[in-house]
Amino acid sequence: MYLQSSRDMETEKWFVSDATCHELYPQPIRDLARRHWTPLLVAKKAASFLVTDPGVRILDIGSGAGKFCLAAGFHYPKAQFTGIEQREYLVQYANAALETTGLPNVSFIHGNFTQADFRQYDHFYFYNSFYENLAYTEKIDEQIEYSTELFEYYSHYLYKQLCNAPAGTRLVTYHSLETEIPTDFHVVHTDINDYLKCWIKV
């Protein structure tokens, strides 16, 4: 019978509930969770679809404070999860949480997702990080530029990257408007009242 090490148990406590996971972050970051950070249930369901093989590489597009990658990395230790986020202070919080949890299969990159080499990754997770560019939506902060034009540019850029992805590429979207998804990606599963969608490129 497998017995958890004290280190495993220490890490596991952060992923018992969303409330305990949010304790990895200071209060101002916790306050953003309801609107902007992936719920643990969603992270686990998404990762279960994206992790197809040991060593598979998954990119979280607009990873915020890193909650998806941390939760997914905990549940699937043989997969590699990378988050890219344009706000440097959120990457710092993500890395601080990563240091606390000690997950060896998670990493974070500070940068705009347009700087990422999509060829380095097998599958993708997207919790509509472009959405806050629309005028009526809640913002994480006022430190970056927002515009409908940026929403359209980012959506088209991601669309082109996914067009270039090989057949078999998997994508999970959560609360997506689906403007960034090429027609050769087919929905194979939905969950969470259809807010969570699992796609495969044919």
N, C-alpha and C positions, 0 to 999 in steps of 0.2 A: 504494500500500500504506500502511495506517495504521501510524504509528509512535507508540508510547506515549510520552507526556511523562515527564520524570523524576518529576513529581508523581504521575502515574497509577501508575508503578512503585513509588513510595514507599508509596502507599496499598495497592496490590495485595499487598504482602508480608505484610500483616496477615491476609490471608484465604487464604493458601496451605494452612494446616492449622489444626485447632482449637488445637494447642499454640502456634502463633505468634499466633493471635488472642488467646489468654489472656494473652499478654505485655503486652497493653494494660492489664491490671489488676494490682493488688498481690496478693501471695500469698494472703491470706485470701479474696479474691474468686475467685481461680483455684480454690481448694479446693472451692468450691461448684459448680463447673461440671458435674461428672459428673451431679449430681442435678437441678440447677436451671436451667442455661443451655442454650439451643437449640444442638445440634450444627450445624456449618456445612452439612453435607449436607442436613439437614432444612430449614434456613433457605433454601437455594437452591431446593429442591423446592417448598417452600411459596410462596415469592415468585413462582416461575414460574407458579403457578396463580392467585395473587391479582392479579398485574399484568396487567390486561386492556387497558388503554389508557394512552397517555402522560398524565401528570398525575393518575393515579388515586391516591386517598388511602387509606392502609391504617393501621389502628390495631392495635398490639400491646397486648393487655389483660393488664397485669401484666408489664411489660417488664424487670424486674430490672435487671441491669447493662447492658442495651441490646444484647446480642449479636445478637439476631435482626434488629433494625432496622439495625444497622451492616452486617451481612453482606448483607441484602437490598438495602439502599441502595447498596452497592457494585456488586452484580450488576445492579441495575435503576435506573440513574441518572435515568430520566425519570419515575419514580414517587415519591410522597411517603410516607415512613414516619414514623409518630409512635408513641412508646411512652409509656404512662402507668404510673406506679409509685408506690405509697404510701410507700415507704421513701426518705426524702430522701437518705441517704448513698449509696444505690444510684444514684439519679438523678445525683448528683455524680460518681460513677465513670463513669456512662454519658456524661455531658457531657465529662469529661476524655478519654475514649476518642474521642469525636466530634471534639474539638479536634485530637487527634493524627492522626486519619484524614482530617480536612478534608472530610467528605462534606456537600455543601450541601443534600441532599434528605432529611435525617434530623433529627428533633427529639425532645425528651423533656419530659414534663410530670410534675411532682411532684403527686400527688394520688391519691385512691382512684378506681378506675374508675367508681364510681357518680356521680362528679362530671363525667364526660366527656359531651359532647353527641354521641351516636352519629350524629346526622344530618349531622355534618361529615365523615363518612368513608364510603367506598364499600364496603370489604371489611375483614375482620378476621382476626387471627391470635390463637390461644389455646393456649398451652402451660400446661395446667391449673394456673393460679396460685392456685386456691382449695383445691387438694388438701392443702396443708400444714395446713389447719384440722382435718383428721381426725387422731385421736389417735395412730395408729400410724405416722405419716409423719415423714420428716426435715424439720426446720425450717431456714429460712435463718438465723434468729436468734431471740432471745426478747424482742425489743423491741416486738412488737405482740401484740394479743390473738388467741388462737386458740380456735375452738370448732366443734362440729358444727353449731350453730345458724348461725354465720357462713357455713359452707360452703353450707348450704341457702339462706340469704338471698342470698348472692352468686350462686349458681346460678340462683335464681328471678329475680333482678334482670336477669341477662344474658339469660335466657330471654325476659323481657318486652321487652327492647330488641331482640332479634333478631326477635320477633314483629312489631314495628313497622317492621322494615327492609323496603325495597321488594323486589319480585321481582327476581331476578338477582343479589342480594347474595351474595357468596362468603365462605366461612369455611373456614379451615384449623385443625384441632385436632390437638394432639400429646399423647398420653397423657391423653385426656379420658375421664371417666366418662359423658359425653354427657347428663347431667342438665340441662344448660343449653341444649339444642338443640331448637327447635320441630320438630314433625312435618313442616312444609312445607319444611324443609331436607333435601335428598336427597344421599346420598353418590354422587359421580361418579367417585371415584378413591381408592384406598388404597395405602399404601407403607410401608416400614420395618416389615414384619411386622404391618401393620394398625394400628400405633400412630399413624401419620400418616394423617389422613382429610381429603379435600377435599369440601366441601359447596357446593351452590347452592340458593338459595331459589326455589321454583317459584310 
